[in-house]
Structures are given as C-alpha cells and as structure tokens.
Amino acid sequence: MGAALTERQGREPVLSAETHAEKHYVRCDGSEVTLVFALTKGGAADLAYLGARLPDGENLAALVAAQRRALHESQPDAPPVPGLLPERKGGWSGTPAIELSHNGQRIETDFRVTDWALHAKDVTIDFADERWQIGARLTLEMQPSGVVDSSLTVFNYGKVEVTVDRLASIALPVPARFTEMTSFSGRWAGEMQESRRSIGPEGFARSSAIGKQGFGGGNWLLLHDPDTGETLDAHLEWSGDYETLIECDAQGAGDGRAMLQMGARYDRGEIVLKPGDAYDSPAASLALGSDRSTLAQTLQREVRENVAPMVAANGPRLVHCNSWEAVGFDLSQPDLFELARSAAALGIERFVLDDGWFAGRRDDTSSLGDWIVSSDVFPAGLTPLIDHFHANGMDFGLWVEPEMVSPDSDLYRAHPDWCIHIESAAQPTMRSQLVLDLSREDVWEYVFDRLEALLSTHPIAYLKWDHNRDLFPVAGRGMAQTEALYRLLGAIRSDFPQLEIESCSSGGGRIDYGVLSHTHRVWPSDNNDPIERLRIIRAWSQFLPLEVLGSHVGPSPNPITGRRTAMDFRAKVALFGHMGVEADPRAMSEDERRVLAAHIALYKEWRGVLHAGELWRLEHPDPGISGLMVTHEAKALALIAQTRFAAQFDVAPVRLAGLDPQARYRVTLPEPWPAKASGYLAEPERWREGMALSGRALMTQGLALPLTYPETAWLIALERLDP
Ligand code: GLA
C-alpha cells in the first residue's frame, strides 16, 4: 500500500569483495541493509559496518579508517580484535564464541582467518587454529527478505578428539549507536513481557537449561538506537536450550563495542569431535528496521518466504473450534456431536479435539504414550465423530503430546527405561509426566509408528503438537532430543504433506523459527483473556506474521485470569491472528453468538489481507490504548483497543500508518460496534457510509474514536479510492 514495498521487491542480495593496500573487505547488500567485513589473512575478521544500505561505491577503506583510534593509556600494545570470532587472547576478556576442551582441559584457541568465499547469497569465512588443527567456518547468508542468517561450523582435522563446550551461532560486535535493548521474559500464561533498558557495563546474560527455551523469551532480542528508533533484532532459530550474551568491553581492551552472542547451550560432553568430524551450529538471525514496524515487516517476509512457506501454500487459515476451554477432559461423543453442530452454526471450519481422547486419560495424570483411541469415550472409534464434523462442514484436528510418557501408562510399564533419566537416580515428574528419549532409535520409531497409525487411519487435517514439561534431568540429551524432534516432524510431514501442525508448549514455551520451519502455527499462550492476549499478540507479532499466531475467543469469565469481558472485545482481539473459538458455543447467550458469528464472518472477509499484508504497530499516548494495522494492496484493517479507564473523556485521535500520503481512502468502522462506546460516535451514519480521507490526514491527524472505557475495541477498514 505504501511506497516501501515496491522499492524492496526484486532486491536480491549482492555480495562483493575488494582489496585496498593489502586489506580485504567483503560487502554484503541485502534489501535494506549493508554489512561490511574487514578481513586480515592470518589475523581477524571484523564487522566494519552494519546499517541501512550504503550507496554504491562507498570507499570501504575510508569507512574502516574513520572508525579507528590510536592506542589509549590502558590497552595492550597490540589491541585485541574480537571481531566475528571472539577468543580469549591478546587481552580480550569476554566469552569465546568457540570453547573447546581435550581430556577435560580447556584449549586456549588461536583462530586466524585462512580464506573466504562469496556465493550468490552467502559469504563464508574460514578460520583455523593450526596448533590444535581445528577449523571454523562462519557462514553469513543474506535472505531476500532482508534477514541475515549466521552459523558456525567446527571441523576437527587434527589427530585427537576434542569436545565442543560452547559454540555461538553468531558473535557480533554491536555498532555503538545501539545503546538500548528490549529483552523478553515470561511465565506460563504470561509470555513475552518486554523490558527496555540501556546496554550498560554489566551486559546481559540469559540462558535456558530445560531442553527448550521455555517461557523465558531470551532467544529473542531487540537492540535500539534511541535517537532514530532504528532497531536490530537477534534470534536463535533453535528449539532446544539457548544462551544469549551481551558483554561490554568495560576495560576498553578492544575498541569499546559490546559483543552480542547467541547460540545453543550444550551440556558438557554433548558434542565430541573425533578426528575428521564436523559440527554445525543452528542458525541465528539478524534483521534491521528503521523502526519496529519495518523490522516486523522484514521478519514477517522472512517467515512467509523462507521459514514457513508451507503456511500460505495450505490455503486460508480456517476458523478453529478447540475443545479444551469448552469441555476440558469431560469428553463424550453425544456432547461433542452437539458442540460441533453449535460451532458449525457460527461459521467454524475446523474442530480440534484436545486432550483426553486416548486410552485411560480422563485427567492429566496418565496415559501419555498410549496413543490409542479411548474405547470408553468413543466406543466406535473416532470415525463417527469425524464424519459428523465433516457433515457439518468442518475438518478435523487432534491434540497429541508425542514426546512425553506418563508413568501411569502401558508404554512406561513396558519400557521404563525409555524416558530421559539418569541411571539409578530418581525420575522427577512435572504435570505427572516424563520425557521420552527420542534420540534412541527404538523410541523414535515407536512414536513415529503411533503417529503414522493415527494419521493413516483417520482423515486428520491438523495436529496440535503439545510439549508440557521441562526436560530435567536433561542428562546431556538436550541437543540430540531437539534434532530428533525435527527429524520426527520432518518424517511425518513428508508422509502427510497436507497435514498442518501447531507447535504448542503449555502455550508459548517453544516458539522459534526452528520449530516453525517444521510447523504451520504456534500457540502463543494458554491465556485467552483478551486484555492479556493483546499484549502477547503485539509482542509475538514483532517477530511472527499473524497467520501463524493462534488466536482464540475464550470463555467469560476467563478460566486463567477470572476476568469477565464482553464478546465484542474478545472477538475483535481474536480476529488479529489465526482465529478460533475455545469456549462452549452452547453456553453463549443468543446475543453473544450473534456477535461472535459476525466477527467470524469479518475474519473470513479480511483474512486475505491480515495474512498476506504488512503489519504496522500503532502507537497512542494513552497507556491503555494499543493498535495493530495491516496494509495489503488496496486495503487495510486496523484493530484499536482500550484496556483501561482513560484519564480523559476525549482521548487523542488514533493515527494510522503505512498509507500512501497522497492517496485517498474510504474509511469505515466494520460492525458490530462495541455497545457502550458506539453511543459516543458523533455521526454513526458517516462511519457506516465511509469517509474519504487522504493517507496524509489519516496518518497525521487520525480518527477521533470513542476509546474511553476498558474493553473497547474498534476495527477500522480502509479501501484505497485512487488508482
Ligand atoms: C497444554 C496446552 C493447552 C491444552 C492442554 C491439554 O496446557 O497449552 O492448550 O492443550 O495442554 O492438556
């Protein structure tokens, strides 16, 4: 809709290398970003520039010289250049990107640049430690989306075995203008809480040790230039444990830049390289935006084009009805028949049967691993139920938690050693369950066979793939477990290419581009309370497009927060995502059903825009008001929501974003409207007919909407009038 998109289209990465006075420079131009590396054969590789795209012909030697300073009073005579592969040598005291040991003794590495190569999209920089005969290859790949992926490979070309204790996927000297950062933290039902602070001398460190990133959110990071709003994102594309570090050059041994590192966290002994072996780190990604909206757009393009292109290929994102917050474990076939009829009448397109359908699982204490349809609940199996869903115009999805086993299960009784455990130590449970050791071939085969059996004997369109406990003791299995999970998802998808899979981990406990490259959506949180969900969706949509973010209308009062909210508010919030309903439609009043059905119809009308367009984060001076807007071709839809009681009667108008300032747009407020607030619309008829306003007026002055009361949300629809 705006000008930005057309300019970006068709910008394939361009990589070039040049040499001046025996100094070597590699320049990588992405769609919006330029990276320049300064390379010294036999020495270091450093980042010389990371920022908005430089003009062609920029003098790279001058670019480097303009950053260089002479020695100060308290520096080694030859100041260390930690660069793209920091090591503890020459006086640099930070954490090395590669930590190796031999026979339990730490290896003091000395990696030096040996070579580099430029390909169509990536540059590889080779290093070697000649004493230990270990090679390292850094690969930086520029995606057409504007994202840069970084990974590191270690090779053992020596004669002795070495252990890799630490391996960062990226080590980045942070350009000095990024002086602030936003990190994320969370808890169950409260994912992705943002906190912004200065990047201070104490640095920043986060890691996980539970076999997944969990709710901690430390695998996502934003760095800001507070003067301009420019924002750099870093993310580890890996579903196991992570380690994120920012270390400041507090003593000034180097050049004063902070060092950012992100990588998988390994247990000691997990990666052993015999002579001739190599190991690749997972990828970490970087992206740059002139502000948080343009950054979100780059990342959404990356997910759509590169991480999860299969999402769009599967067609429109169907409206779900999920049984969990509707009936929980209280499943019965007649009840589900009724529920399905009631859901279908609202316009729902897929029914997802959540936990409780298998073996003896009538609560969360048993039966994980026994993936056989419960004959108590479904005497004739699932087929009559699925037929009934189909007859009501819905396809069928099923909940599974394949990586787990309940001690109270036939599987555990037959194979008590199949869980991750430490020999003759206790097997502590969480949610009454243990974790299967998928790195064992027999265990992997069992799980694969059970899933294959279910999928080949039932028309299952969708799996909700859950993971409801931490891996403890991780017993050195974290990395192998994650790799086995990817292999399992890959094998299932190759046998059932039409199957959609959701990654859920008690909500958003395992969300990253690694798992998303094998799945079609994530479950951002178990918390469907719309006030919480607004914050959670706003945080996740910084990194992920709306079509992969499950977004459900829950019951009122909400089972997690106890808060009561109006259906209009719940439904408007759920519309900005992959919409579903996770409440019992039979328990809703006629009025609630009418409002919900109208929003489901709106979702169907607008999903083509919401799931293909560019996302803009709308800002508002009232702390209770937040907004998201999506522009796509000639259309746009915005969601503006108030969560508090405003300090003023007349809050500031809502200013839109992403429009062509010169174009005119027809602006309407799609109905139904929030009941109380709509009484404060001065001229409701004009909002119904639509007002023609320029992009300039909409972005500069905005729209004065009634947003005084908590739980008020409006949708704003725009259609471009001029060609
Ligand atoms: C997890 C999920 C929920 C639900 C339950 C079922 O908590 O996050 O959505 O599927 O498991 O046990």
Residues whose N, C-alpha, C, O or C-beta is under 5 A from the ligand:
A	BS01	GLA	W324 D354 D355 C504 S505 S506 G507 D526
